[in-house]
Amino acid sequence: MEAVITVFAVLFVLLVVLGTYATVKAVGAAKRSVDRTIAQGRRTVEDHSLRAKSLTRPGPAGEIAQLRLTLRTSMRATQDALHAGPAEDASLKESLGLFERLSVHGRELDVVLKHLESEPDRATLTARLPELRTRTERITASADSLRWAARDRASRFAEDDLDALSSQIDIEAGALRHWTNASAQTTAPWPEAPATDEAATRRQTWPHEPEAQAITPPAARPAYPWQKKPRPESTA
């Protein structure tokens, strides 16, 4: 009885532990999903704000906002393109490593541009713009190069796969057509046997033989002199 109680206690503890683990995992996944949604919403709001600033603010302030919007758009598009590729592609892993190094420079520049958005000194902004513009162009050019290379690689893989698939389909189609022609050239059916009289086929036949001649009556026996004459049947 004690062993049964111990087994049930152990099972109960295991169920509690598994339930707690599953709950923690579900809560963590939900939290990550909420964080991603919040971050995405925040980025969207910030991008719209930068777009509005680049259009409404004249001079260096508007150009600073435009540089920051261009930087963020290029880096985000490149990140999405690289992560969309197959994880087992070794060349793509190297590209991701290079992009992470490029992202360090991109984040540093984004922080600098964000601080300069609220800079009231117009002369300072005008003096810093050429250097900021050059850094932005270099980073976005590198990001664009990685992005288009990844897209070209994905398109090439898709084209190679399509070529291989088309070749296999052509081979299979040829095999199907060969099977169709072979099936069309079927041998003619055997002619049906002529109808025969079943009784006649069952009757045994023999070679033709001449009909036996009728038995001839015996010839008259010759009478000899020593023979007694036959007595007539009428005599007593």
HELIX and SHEET records of a PDB file:
HELIX    1   1 GLU A    2  THR A   56  1                                  55    
HELIX    2   2 PRO A   60  HIS A   83  1                                  24    
HELIX    3   3 ALA A   90  GLU A  117  1                                  28    
HELIX    4   4 ARG A  122  ALA A  184  1                                  63    
HELIX    5   5 GLU A  198  ARG A  202  1                                   5    
END                                                                             
